[in-house]
Amino acid sequence: MIKTVKKFQVCTLPFLLGSTFALTQVSRANSNTPPLPIQVKQVTRWFVGEFDNTQQVADEPDVSLIKMSNCTVKLAKQDETGQSLNVYLQQETNGVPFRVRFYSFSKSETGVKVSIRRFINEETVLGMCTRPKSARVVNIANVATQTCEVEVNWQPGLYSGSNEPEGCPTRTSGGKVVSEVTIRARGTDSLDQIFDGQGNKTFGTEIKFRRIPFMSQED
């Protein structure tokens, strides 16, 4: 998922324990791992809502203040497949949207697969989360076929994952974005590292989104 807006515009969208006691705790936690369909619903619910990085900006003034609005959406009736839960994401700074994406959450063999795609015509979907829930409908013809994927895995209280080292290709020739993400009920930490065609890192700032107080979470 994301010190200047120009850099944001090129963005697309991660434990060793050394004691017997700790290993026992991990084993016990693993035995309580939710079934994959429950994981898909839970991580999607945690990802949905209104967020910003106000707390981070207070500690790191060079980081831009970003608001993120995520809401569940349905596909147009003719496009429905029932294979995933879909979310519209919009990020803005100073009231100006700079990143709009279509996220799909579905189960993989070992965790939750998060597929990220851009919209072909963003103007038609801007402000989607301000619409009534019944009007949040996406036509799949307006969603690009190219996808970037990250698998997140359950740990007590969070889901985390990375698509390193492969990452996903950027829209500029030869480059790639390597993403790490941690999703909790209170917010999402996202690190997108951008590399050019020669493998040199050109950008990489972690953004720490926290749920905005008093903003309700979707049911």
Secondary structure, DSSP 4 states (H G I P E B T S, - for coil): ----HHHHHT--------SHHHHHHHHHHHHTPPPHHHHHHHHHHHH-EEEE-HHHHHH-TTSPP-EEEEEEEEE-GGG--SS-EEEEEEEEETTEEEEEEEEEEEE-SSSEEEEEEEBSSGGGTTTGGGS-GGG-EE-GGGB-S--EEEEEEEETTEEEEE-TTT-EE-SSTT-EEEEEEEEETTEEEEEEEEE-TTS-EEEE--EEEEEPTTPPPP-
